[in-house]
Amino acid sequence: MKALHLISAVIGGAIAGAAVGLLVAPEKGDDTRKKILNLLKEKGINLKKSKLEELADEIEDQIEQAL
């Protein structure tokens, strides 16, 4: 059971790292968000732009608190 938790943590960390990497990339934020939405749609995940912006704000807050 612990191995499953470890694998989940690694996958979750990879997803969070990728999201942070995309959100702090030098591209314009609007373009990056559109790319993320398109990628999620290709995977069958329908996420509204407002929800994506809330997620981006939450990640940004977490990064600021960590620094």
C-alpha atoms as a printed R data frame, in Angstrom:
   type eleno elety resid chain resno       x      y       z
1  ATOM     1    CA   MET     A     1   0.000  0.000   0.000
2  ATOM     2    CA   LYS     A     2   2.886  2.368   0.730
3  ATOM     3    CA   ALA     A     3   4.262  1.859  -2.767
4  ATOM     4    CA   LEU     A     4   0.968  3.093  -4.183
5  ATOM     5    CA   HIS     A     5   1.217  6.260  -2.076
6  ATOM     6    CA   LEU     A     6   4.779  6.811  -3.242
7  ATOM     7    CA   ILE     A     7   3.813  6.396  -6.886
8  ATOM     8    CA   SER     A     8   0.864  8.771  -6.415
9  ATOM     9    CA   ALA     A     9   3.138 11.341  -4.790
10 ATOM    10    CA   VAL     A    10   5.668 11.114  -7.621
11 ATOM    11    CA   ILE     A    11   2.993 11.455 -10.293
12 ATOM    12    CA   GLY     A    12   1.350 14.330  -8.429
13 ATOM    13    CA   GLY     A    13   4.696 16.068  -8.054
14 ATOM    14    CA   ALA     A    14   5.443 15.645 -11.745
15 ATOM    15    CA   ILE     A    15   2.078 17.117 -12.706
16 ATOM    16    CA   ALA     A    16   2.508 20.034 -10.313
17 ATOM    17    CA   GLY     A    17   6.039 20.652 -11.595
18 ATOM    18    CA   ALA     A    18   4.879 20.628 -15.189
19 ATOM    19    CA   ALA     A    19   2.041 23.011 -14.369
20 ATOM    20    CA   VAL     A    20   4.370 25.413 -12.577
21 ATOM    21    CA   GLY     A    21   6.858 25.199 -15.436
22 ATOM    22    CA   LEU     A    22   4.177 26.087 -17.939
23 ATOM    23    CA   LEU     A    23   2.763 28.892 -15.848
24 ATOM    24    CA   VAL     A    24   6.104 30.619 -15.282
25 ATOM    25    CA   ALA     A    25   7.275 30.164 -18.880
26 ATOM    26    CA   PRO     A    26   8.266 33.272 -20.819
27 ATOM    27    CA   GLU     A    27   5.215 33.055 -23.084
28 ATOM    28    CA   LYS     A    28   2.261 35.342 -22.594
29 ATOM    29    CA   GLY     A    29   0.023 33.917 -19.860
30 ATOM    30    CA   ASP     A    30  -3.105 33.924 -21.995
31 ATOM    31    CA   ASP     A    31  -1.382 31.882 -24.704
32 ATOM    32    CA   THR     A    32  -0.078 29.398 -22.145
33 ATOM    33    CA   ARG     A    33  -3.521 28.969 -20.575
34 ATOM    34    CA   LYS     A    34  -5.048 28.343 -24.005
35 ATOM    35    CA   LYS     A    35  -2.418 25.676 -24.679
36 ATOM    36    CA   ILE     A    36  -3.182 24.027 -21.340
37 ATOM    37    CA   LEU     A    37  -6.922 24.071 -22.034
38 ATOM    38    CA   ASN     A    38  -6.372 22.553 -25.484
39 ATOM    39    CA   LEU     A    39  -4.106 19.849 -24.059
40 ATOM    40    CA   LEU     A    40  -6.683 18.986 -21.400
41 ATOM    41    CA   LYS     A    41  -9.470 18.863 -24.022
42 ATOM    42    CA   GLU     A    42  -7.386 16.418 -26.074
43 ATOM    43    CA   LYS     A    43  -7.167 14.218 -22.965
44 ATOM    44    CA   GLY     A    44 -10.938 14.402 -22.501
45 ATOM    45    CA   ILE     A    45 -10.894 16.841 -19.574
46 ATOM    46    CA   ASN     A    46 -13.203 19.819 -19.952
47 ATOM    47    CA   LEU     A    47 -12.039 22.604 -17.683
48 ATOM    48    CA   LYS     A    48 -13.478 26.093 -17.851
49 ATOM    49    CA   LYS     A    49 -11.038 28.951 -18.289
50 ATOM    50    CA   SER     A    50 -12.125 30.463 -14.959
51 ATOM    51    CA   LYS     A    51 -11.259 27.211 -13.146
52 ATOM    52    CA   LEU     A    52  -7.866 27.121 -14.846
53 ATOM    53    CA   GLU     A    53  -7.193 30.697 -13.759
54 ATOM    54    CA   GLU     A    54  -8.196 29.824 -10.185
55 ATOM    55    CA   LEU     A    55  -5.770 26.887 -10.280
56 ATOM    56    CA   ALA     A    56  -2.992 29.109 -11.657
57 ATOM    57    CA   ASP     A    57  -3.623 31.677  -8.904
58 ATOM    58    CA   GLU     A    58  -3.538 28.967  -6.250
59 ATOM    59    CA   ILE     A    59  -0.245 27.599  -7.572
60 ATOM    60    CA   GLU     A    60   1.200 31.105  -7.702
61 ATOM    61    CA   ASP     A    61   0.178 31.728  -4.083
62 ATOM    62    CA   GLN     A    62   1.796 28.462  -2.996
63 ATOM    63    CA   ILE     A    63   5.030 29.378  -4.773
64 ATOM    64    CA   GLU     A    64   5.085 32.843  -3.198
65 ATOM    65    CA   GLN     A    65   4.550 31.341   0.260
66 ATOM    66    CA   ALA     A    66   7.379 28.871  -0.304
67 ATOM    67    CA   LEU     A    67   9.787 31.638  -1.274
